[in-house]
Amino acid sequence: MGQSGCVSFMFEDKGQIIVDREECELEPDDLMMMALDAGAEDFQEEEDSFEILTAPDDFQAVYEALQKENVPMLSSEVTKIPSTYVTLSDPADLKGIQRILDLLDEDDDVQNVWHNWDQPDEE
């Protein structure tokens, strides 16, 4: 285990807003333009949601613009986004990383855990 922040160079601080696709009454293009006009950097369409990324300094402006239009947000926070992702395929590796994440989640001293594991979709 390394010291706190020893791999922070592998992550970028970003504002991240997740919008519930089913609850959002706006067309994807309209939502994207609203977010970009408010200062968002990126907009991704996922199967059940939309992900909006911002610079940390622009997060509040984008959040308030979406809130003003009653856009249903599932989550909104300034977080760490990995620069690169690692895919694990070996069942032992998958079991090991999940165990580590579970142990960290159970530790009262751990406040946040960010990782660059590209989690496979659950089937």
Secondary structure, DSSP 4 states (H G I P E B T S, - for coil): ---TTTTGGGEEEEEEEEEETTT--S-HHHHHHHHHHHT-SEEEE-SSEEEEEE-GGGHHHHHHHHHHTT--EEEEEEEEEESS-B----HHHHHHHHHHHHHHHH-TT-------B-PPPP-
